[in-house]
Amino acid sequence: MDVEGLVSPVAEPQERAFEAGLRPGTLAEFIGQQKVREQLMIMLEGARARARPPDHVLLSGPPGLGKTSLAMIIAREMAVPLRMTSGPAVERAGDLVAILTALAPGEVLFLDEIHRIARPAEELLYAAMEDFRVDVVLGKGPGATAIPLEIAPFTLVGATTRSGLLTGPLRDRFGFTAHMDFYDTNELIDVLVRSAALLGVHITGDGAAEVAGRSRGTPRIANRLLRRVRDYAEVRADGVVTHEVAQAALRVYDVDALGLDRLDRAVLEALVRRFNGGPVGLATLAVAVGEEPDTVEEVAEPFLVRAGLLARTPRGRIATPAAFTHLGLDPVEGLLGRSQVPLPLIDSDD
């Protein structure tokens, strides 16, 4: 993984095995998302009392917050198998039929990135979720015949980072929906302390707080930074992750106090120093930092907007007073400069 990937909430393929060893096994062990945990606990206890599979579950929210872990926990709490796949992997209705007909009674099917499932497969999923039945069409044209196949009762756990892309009919078939929120610093400290214990890392309270403050509210990023800080502590210190060691390590890996990496700061620097804080179009801003517009929009901007450093307006991107302050500049002088120096808008692309 490159240095800039340290603060990406998306897991790299080689990171999956590492994450598996840190995932909580029960709802009681799961840190954060208190409201979602309580609601899930009540639903699962009710399903166990009735000896029936729980309702279908839809989990939405940014990547790295624990949607996959909750799917695993649901299966473990119900003492049933778990089958995992993703929306992009279900390209045809036949792919979904093969998966559904192979499910054991009560099994949990985890469908990640469910918003990317093919439309024919989605339409077949409606009957499967409601009536535990799939209709297999044999033949083509006027002679085609639909044969209904009964499938074992199951629980679908769908996960999505873009709930707005889900169709209404699919969303309505979930009996339980929950949105995963970003973690606060105290919750991330708890995550880091637990992960450090599992990894055998010696970390102090202020060391955990320093790493947590740069983790963008995301447990996956916190655990990734912990691994890098551990390496630094073992190679250049005495193996203990203290506040000073964490600061020095994250300075090496170019992650600043707010969790911004090189690309984030390059976007802010260009917006503030080259364009007087904006407004400036996305394509122009991307050229200024030497990246593709999609990279700036999808990788850098979401966190910059959430951190209150950048705003999207109809006229283009603008830097907020907090962005000037973070770069060590006077926000008053910056905003005055922005109002006095008109800039040509080459591509107002919002």
C-alpha positions in Angstrom: 0.0 0.0 0.0 1.3 3.5 -0.9 1.6 6.2 1.7 -1.4 8.1 0.3 -3.5 4.9 0.7 -3.0 5.1 4.5 -6.0 7.4 5.0 -8.2 5.7 2.3 -11.3 4.1 3.9 -11.4 1.4 1.2 -9.6 -1.8 2.1 -6.9 -3.2 -0.1 -7.1 -6.9 -1.0 -4.0 -7.7 1.1 -5.6 -6.0 4.1 -8.5 -8.4 4.4 -6.6 -11.0 6.2 -5.3 -8.5 8.7 -8.7 -7.1 9.3 -10.1 -10.6 9.9 -8.0 -11.0 13.0 -9.3 -7.8 14.5 -13.0 -8.1 13.8 -15.3 -8.4 16.9 -17.1 -11.7 17.3 -20.3 -10.5 19.1 -22.4 -7.4 19.3 -21.1 -6.9 22.9 -17.5 -6.7 21.5 -18.4 -4.3 18.7 -17.3 -0.7 19.5 -19.3 2.3 18.5 -22.6 2.6 16.6 -24.5 2.3 19.9 -28.0 2.8 18.5 -27.5 0.4 15.7 -26.1 -2.3 18.0 -29.0 -1.9 20.4 -31.6 -2.2 17.6 -29.9 -5.2 16.1 -29.6 -6.9 19.5 -33.4 -6.6 20.1 -34.2 -7.8 16.6 -31.9 -10.9 16.9 -33.2 -11.8 20.4 -36.7 -11.6 19.0 -35.8 -13.8 16.1 -34.1 -16.4 18.3 -37.2 -16.5 20.6 -39.4 -17.2 17.6 -36.9 -19.7 16.1 -37.1 -17.9 12.8 -34.6 -16.1 10.6 -34.4 -12.3 11.4 -35.7 -9.7 8.9 -33.5 -8.7 6.0 -31.0 -6.0 7.1 -29.7 -3.0 5.1 -26.6 -1.3 6.3 -25.5 2.0 4.7 -22.7 4.4 5.3 -19.1 5.2 4.3 -16.6 2.4 3.9 -14.5 1.2 6.9 -17.1 1.6 9.6 -18.0 -2.0 10.3 -20.7 -3.1 7.9 -19.0 -6.4 7.0 -18.2 -7.0 10.7 -21.9 -6.6 11.6 -22.9 -9.1 8.9 -20.5 -11.6 10.4 -21.8 -10.9 13.9 -25.5 -11.4 12.8 -24.6 -14.9 11.4 -22.6 -15.8 14.6 -25.3 -14.5 16.9 -27.9 -16.6 15.1 -25.5 -19.6 14.9 -26.0 -20.0 11.2 -23.6 -20.1 8.2 -22.6 -16.9 6.4 -22.2 -16.6 2.6 -20.6 -13.5 1.2 -20.7 -12.0 -2.3 -20.9 -8.5 -3.8 -23.1 -6.6 -6.2 -20.6 -6.4 -9.0 -20.1 -10.2 -8.8 -23.8 -10.9 -9.5 -23.8 -10.0 -13.2 -26.8 -12.1 -14.3 -30.0 -13.4 -12.8 -28.6 -16.9 -13.1 -25.7 -16.1 -10.8 -28.1 -15.1 -8.1 -30.3 -18.2 -8.6 -27.2 -20.4 -8.1 -26.4 -18.6 -4.9 -30.0 -18.6 -3.5 -30.8 -22.2 -4.2 -27.6 -23.3 -2.5 -28.4 -21.5 0.8 -29.0 -23.6 3.9 -32.2 -22.9 6.1 -31.6 -19.7 8.1 -28.3 -18.9 6.4 -27.2 -15.3 6.2 -26.3 -14.0 2.7 -24.1 -10.9 2.8 -24.3 -8.8 -0.4 -21.8 -6.0 -0.3 -22.1 -3.0 -2.6 -25.7 -4.1 -3.2 -26.4 -0.9 -5.2 -24.3 -2.3 -8.0 -26.3 -5.5 -8.5 -27.5 -6.1 -12.1 -31.1 -5.0 -12.7 -32.3 -8.5 -13.8 -30.8 -10.1 -10.6 -32.4 -7.3 -8.5 -35.8 -8.0 -9.9 -35.4 -11.7 -9.2 -34.3 -10.8 -5.6 -37.7 -9.2 -4.9 -39.6 -12.5 -4.8 -36.7 -14.3 -3.0 -36.8 -11.8 -0.2 -40.6 -11.7 0.2 -41.7 -15.2 -0.7 -38.5 -17.3 -0.6 -39.1 -18.2 -4.2 -37.3 -17.6 -7.4 -38.8 -18.0 -10.9 -36.5 -19.7 -13.4 -37.4 -19.0 -17.0 -36.8 -21.9 -19.5 -36.8 -21.2 -23.2 -37.2 -18.0 -25.1 -40.0 -16.1 -26.8 -43.7 -17.3 -26.7 -42.7 -20.8 -25.7 -40.8 -19.7 -22.6 -41.9 -21.2 -19.3 -41.4 -19.9 -15.8 -40.7 -22.5 -13.2 -41.0 -21.4 -9.5 -38.3 -22.8 -7.2 -38.7 -22.8 -3.5 -35.6 -21.7 -1.5 -34.8 -22.0 2.1 -35.8 -19.1 4.4 -32.7 -16.9 4.7 -31.6 -13.4 5.9 -30.1 -11.0 3.4 -27.7 -8.4 4.8 -27.1 -5.8 2.2 -24.3 -3.2 2.5 -24.0 0.0 0.5 -21.9 3.1 0.6 -24.4 4.9 -1.7 -27.9 4.3 -0.4 -29.3 6.9 -2.8 -28.6 4.6 -5.7 -30.9 1.8 -4.3 -34.2 1.5 -6.0 -37.3 2.1 -3.9 -38.7 -1.5 -4.4 -35.4 -3.0 -3.2 -35.1 -0.7 -0.2 -38.7 -1.4 0.9 -38.1 -5.1 1.1 -35.6 -4.7 4.0 -37.2 -5.1 7.4 -34.4 -3.3 9.2 -32.3 -0.4 7.9 -29.5 1.3 9.6 -27.0 4.1 8.8 -23.5 3.8 10.1 -22.0 7.1 11.4 -18.4 8.2 11.7 -16.8 7.4 15.0 -15.8 10.1 17.5 -12.3 10.2 19.0 -13.1 8.4 22.2 -14.6 5.5 20.3 -11.6 5.3 18.1 -9.3 5.2 21.1 -11.3 2.2 22.4 -10.9 0.6 18.9 -7.1 1.2 19.0 -6.7 -0.1 22.5 -8.5 -3.3 21.7 -6.6 -3.7 18.4 -3.2 -3.0 20.1 -4.0 -5.7 22.7 -4.8 -8.2 19.9 -1.6 -7.3 18.0 0.6 -7.2 21.1 1.4 -3.5 20.6 2.3 -1.5 23.7 0.4 1.8 23.4 -0.2 4.6 25.9 -3.5 6.5 26.3 -2.1 9.7 24.7 -0.5 7.6 21.9 -3.9 6.1 21.1 -5.5 9.6 21.2 -2.9 10.9 18.8 -3.6 8.1 16.3 -7.3 8.4 16.8 -7.3 12.1 16.1 -5.8 11.5 12.6 -8.0 8.6 11.6 -10.9 10.5 9.9 -13.5 8.9 12.2 -12.9 5.5 10.6 -11.8 2.4 12.4 -10.3 0.9 9.3 -8.0 3.9 9.0 -7.2 3.8 12.7 -6.1 0.2 12.6 -4.0 0.8 9.5 -2.2 3.8 11.1 -1.7 1.7 14.2 0.3 -0.9 12.1 2.5 1.8 10.7 3.1 3.5 14.0 3.9 0.1 15.5 6.6 -0.4 12.8 8.1 3.0 13.6 8.0 2.3 17.3 9.8 -1.0 16.9 12.4 0.3 14.5 13.2 3.8 15.8 12.0 3.8 19.4 11.7 1.3 22.3 8.6 -0.4 20.9 6.1 1.7 22.9 3.6 3.9 21.0 3.6 7.1 23.0 2.2 10.5 21.9 5.7 11.6 20.7 6.3 8.4 18.9 2.9 8.5 17.2 3.5 12.1 16.1 6.9 11.3 14.7 5.7 8.2 12.9 2.8 9.9 11.2 5.0 12.8 10.2 7.1 10.3 8.4 4.0 8.9 6.7 2.8 12.4 5.8 -0.4 12.3 7.7 -1.0 15.6 9.5 -2.9 16.5 12.7 -6.3 16.5 10.9 -5.6 13.3 9.0 -4.9 15.0 5.7 -2.4 13.3 3.4 -0.4 14.7 0.5 -3.3 14.9 -2.0 -5.6 16.6 0.5 -3.1 19.3 1.3 -2.2 19.7 -2.3 -5.8 20.5 -3.1 -6.0 23.0 -0.3 -2.7 24.6 -1.2 -3.8 25.0 -4.8 -7.2 26.3 -3.9 -5.8 28.8 -1.3 -2.5 29.9 -2.8 -3.1 29.7 -6.5 -6.7 30.6 -6.7 -7.2 32.9 -3.7 -9.5 30.4 -2.1 -11.8 30.0 -5.2 -14.3 29.6 -6.5 -12.6 27.4 -9.1 -13.9 24.5 -11.2 -13.1 20.9 -10.5 -11.1 20.3 -13.8 -9.0 23.3 -13.2 -8.3 22.3 -9.6 -7.4 18.8 -10.8 -4.9 20.2 -13.3 -3.3 22.3 -10.6 -2.6 19.3 -8.4 -1.7 17.0 -11.3 -4.5 14.5 -10.7 -7.5 13.3 -12.6 -10.8 15.1 -11.7 -12.4 11.9 -10.6 -9.5 11.3 -8.1 -9.9 14.8 -6.6 -13.7 14.5 -6.4 -13.9 11.0 -5.0 -10.7 10.6 -3.0 -9.9 14.1 -1.6 -13.0 16.1 -1.5 -15.3 14.0 0.7 -13.2 14.4 3.7 -12.2 18.0 3.0 -15.9 18.9 2.8 -16.8 16.9 6.0 -13.9 18.5 7.8 -15.2 22.0 6.9 -12.1 22.9 4.9 -13.7 23.0 1.4 -17.2 23.8 0.1 -18.9 23.0 -3.2 -20.9 25.9 -4.6 -22.7 26.4 -8.0 -19.8 28.5 -9.1 -17.1 26.0 -8.1 -14.9 24.9 -5.1 -14.1 27.4 -2.4 -11.8 27.2 0.6 -13.3 27.9 4.0 -11.7 30.1 6.7 -10.7 26.9 8.5 -8.6 25.9 5.4 -6.7 29.2 5.6 -6.1 28.6 9.3 -5.0 25.0 8.8 -2.4 26.2 6.3 -1.1 28.8 8.7 -2.7 31.8 6.9 -4.9 34.6 8.1 -8.4 33.7 7.1 -9.5 37.4 7.1 -6.8 38.4 4.7 -7.5 35.4 2.5 -11.2 36.1 2.3 -10.5 39.7 1.5 -8.1 38.7 -1.2 -10.7 36.4 -2.7 -13.3 39.1 -2.8 -10.9 41.6 -4.4 -9.3 39.5 -7.1 -11.8 38.2 -9.7 -10.8 34.9 -11.2 -11.9 33.5 -14.6 -14.1 30.4 -14.2 -12.9 28.1 -16.9 -15.1 25.1 -15.9 -17.8 25.8 -13.3 -18.7 22.1 -13.3 -21.0 21.6 -10.2 
